[in-house]
């Protein structure tokens, strides 16, 4: 995957999972898998994951069983 493509895919997965402010265990695993897909974590991916985890931590997004 080209640089930037994995970040774009990761962003799309996060947006899709967060549309209803809930994330299932399977969605979370898919996002984390996509983040490690190319074995490189660029600044875009780091930023997306940081924001994503912050929203989970502060309760904006609720984790629910899949």
N, C-alpha and C positions, 0 to 999 in steps of 0.2 A: 504494500500500500504506500502511495506517495505521501510525503510530508504534507500535513494539512488535511488529507483525506480521512485519516483516522480520527483527528480532532472533530471534523465535521460530522462523521458518523456517531462519535461519542456524544456530541451535542444534540443530535437528532434523537438518540436513544434516551438521553436525560429528559429532553423536552416531552417526548411521548410518555415517558413514565410519570412525569410530574404534572401532566395536564389536570389530573383529578386530585392533586396534592396527596396522593397515596402511592406507595411503591411496594410491590410484592417482592418476596425473596427471590423469585426467579428473574424479575426485572433487574433487581440489584446485582445478581450474579452476572447477568448479560452485560450490564454496564461495566462492571469491573473486568470482565473478560475482554470487552472491546478496548478498554483502556490499556491492557497489556498485550494486545494483539500484535503490534509491530515491535515489541520489546524496547520501544523508545517512548519516553514521556516528554513531549515538547511543552513549551510554555502554555500553549492553548489548552492542552489536555490537563496540565497541572491546575490551571485556573478553573476549568470546568469542574474537575473533581473536587477542588477546594470549595467552590460555591455549592456544589451538590451535597457534600458532607456537612457543610454549615447549615443548609436548609433542613437536613435530617436532624442535626444536633439541636437546633433551636425550635424544632417542632413544626416548622412550616410544612414539611413533608412527613407524613406518618408512614412508618414501615408496618406492613401487614403481612400475615402469612399468605403464601401463594396457594 
